């Protein structure tokens, strides 16, 4: 029986705003827990100015950064960058010798790290496995990471069952909830006035938060979704805050489109990075979320916002009645946007299986890691059901 040491050295990899908001509460809890030697590795979009250099936000929180991994090229090239990420993560795994590597989600950067850990036989702890995003290539990467991982910390019982369907041992599957929702209960969220100063506009009702990422499976034109969304925004009066897309293929084109479109529109604020604190402060005064981000499937409903999910990028995720799906059609998006501003899409009884735990998730995560032992060599048996 291998026990991960009296003081467990856990490496945590974050590659951008998309995963640090999820990891933040766990990183802070683990940093403050004497049972852990938490090593935070920061890379990818965090280090690039065009993505807002979100590393600086981590520095401002007082969390020490053990490693900076600059594997993202200029311009990004997923094939070359994933190879570089795998090499860099592998080298740091060898030099720091952590007891385990904590990874979240489904991106190519994370899969590269998972491959590196597998090759140097470092156990993997995986957050948010078992989920589905049928319209994004992330889907298969998430499932691949599940098969590489040894401890599965899932957000919902349904996702835990899916991980078990993939042959994973139920003893190594723990339903902990969605750690990103811990940010909702922070006591240091910026005030509305501070948020308005940062955004450069008044958050007059109704506030609509917009995020459109590339749909990496299905759509050939990355601009079609953002054009349909922006056309609806032009037709419906509101205060719009737009967060710019990730580094996936098509993201640069969407970014350029928003920058050009937003010029001279005084009711629009365009931001690369908000940070988890500002993001939740904004969610608390948001009436509608619009776009195709996974945040609309989780954080939006949790905050009580109406959510308009455009296209099929998020197909397969659990929904509740605050979420409305719409095709990439400007007229339909406009109709739903007007309805979402005028009404509250209240929860219905039949949607009560949307039961993500929303408090103290980070504590459940570090408790699960603290109790976890792993047998000798990293052998995994396929668990038949």
ZIHUWO-V618774 format. One record per backbone hydrogen bond with DSSP energy under -1.0 kcal/mol. CO is the residue of the C=O (numbers start at 1). NH is the residue of the N-H. If there is no record, write none. Layout:
BEGIN
co->CO nh->NH
co->CO nh->NH
END
This chain:
BEGIN
co->2 nh->374
co->3 nh->5
co->8 nh->37
co->9 nh->99
co->9 nh->100
co->10 nh->39
co->11 nh->102
co->12 nh->41
co->14 nh->43
co->15 nh->45
co->16 nh->19
co->16 nh->20
co->17 nh->21
co->19 nh->23
co->20 nh->24
co->23 nh->27
co->24 nh->28
co->25 nh->29
co->26 nh->30
co->27 nh->31
co->28 nh->32
co->33 nh->36
co->35 nh->8
co->37 nh->10
co->39 nh->12
co->40 nh->66
co->40 nh->67
co->41 nh->14
co->42 nh->69
co->43 nh->46
co->44 nh->47
co->45 nh->48
co->46 nh->55
co->48 nh->51
co->48 nh->53
co->49 nh->52
co->53 nh->56
co->54 nh->58
co->55 nh->59
co->56 nh->60
co->58 nh->63
co->59 nh->62
co->67 nh->42
co->69 nh->44
co->69 nh->71
co->77 nh->81
co->78 nh->82
co->79 nh->83
co->80 nh->84
co->81 nh->85
co->82 nh->86
co->83 nh->87
co->84 nh->88
co->85 nh->89
co->86 nh->90
co->87 nh->91
co->88 nh->92
co->89 nh->93
co->90 nh->94
co->91 nh->95
co->92 nh->96
co->93 nh->97
co->100 nh->11
co->101 nh->125
co->102 nh->13
co->103 nh->127
co->107 nh->111
co->108 nh->112
co->109 nh->113
co->110 nh->114
co->111 nh->115
co->112 nh->116
co->113 nh->117
co->114 nh->118
co->115 nh->119
co->116 nh->120
co->117 nh->122
co->118 nh->121
co->123 nh->101
co->124 nh->150
co->124 nh->151
co->125 nh->103
co->126 nh->153
co->127 nh->105
co->133 nh->136
co->135 nh->217
co->136 nh->139
co->137 nh->141
co->138 nh->142
co->139 nh->143
co->140 nh->144
co->141 nh->145
co->142 nh->146
co->143 nh->147
co->144 nh->148
co->145 nh->149
co->151 nh->126
co->152 nh->174
co->153 nh->128
co->154 nh->176
co->154 nh->177
co->156 nh->160
co->157 nh->161
co->158 nh->162
co->159 nh->163
co->160 nh->164
co->161 nh->165
co->162 nh->166
co->163 nh->168
co->164 nh->167
co->167 nh->383
co->169 nh->172
co->170 nh->173
co->172 nh->152
co->174 nh->154
co->178 nh->181
co->179 nh->182
co->180 nh->183
co->181 nh->184
co->182 nh->185
co->183 nh->186
co->191 nh->195
co->192 nh->196
co->193 nh->197
co->194 nh->198
co->195 nh->199
co->196 nh->200
co->202 nh->204
co->206 nh->239
co->207 nh->287
co->207 nh->288
co->208 nh->241
co->209 nh->290
co->210 nh->243
co->211 nh->292
co->221 nh->224
co->223 nh->227
co->224 nh->228
co->225 nh->229
co->226 nh->230
co->227 nh->231
co->228 nh->232
co->229 nh->233
co->230 nh->234
co->232 nh->236
co->239 nh->208
co->240 nh->269
co->241 nh->210
co->242 nh->271
co->248 nh->251
co->250 nh->254
co->251 nh->255
co->252 nh->256
co->253 nh->257
co->254 nh->258
co->255 nh->259
co->256 nh->260
co->257 nh->261
co->258 nh->262
co->262 nh->265
co->265 nh->268
co->267 nh->240
co->269 nh->242
co->271 nh->244
co->275 nh->279
co->276 nh->280
co->277 nh->281
co->278 nh->282
co->279 nh->283
co->280 nh->284
co->282 nh->285
co->283 nh->286
co->287 nh->306
co->288 nh->209
co->289 nh->308
co->290 nh->211
co->291 nh->310
co->293 nh->296
co->294 nh->297
co->295 nh->300
co->298 nh->302
co->299 nh->303
co->300 nh->305
co->306 nh->289
co->307 nh->324
co->308 nh->291
co->309 nh->326
co->312 nh->315
co->314 nh->317
co->315 nh->134
co->320 nh->323
co->322 nh->307
co->324 nh->309
co->326 nh->311
co->327 nh->329
co->329 nh->333
co->330 nh->334
co->331 nh->335
co->332 nh->336
co->333 nh->337
co->334 nh->338
co->335 nh->339
co->336 nh->340
co->337 nh->341
co->338 nh->342
co->339 nh->343
co->344 nh->346
co->348 nh->351
co->349 nh->352
co->351 nh->354
co->353 nh->355
co->357 nh->178
co->360 nh->364
co->361 nh->365
co->362 nh->366
co->363 nh->367
co->364 nh->368
co->365 nh->369
co->366 nh->370
co->367 nh->371
co->374 nh->2
co->377 nh->379
END
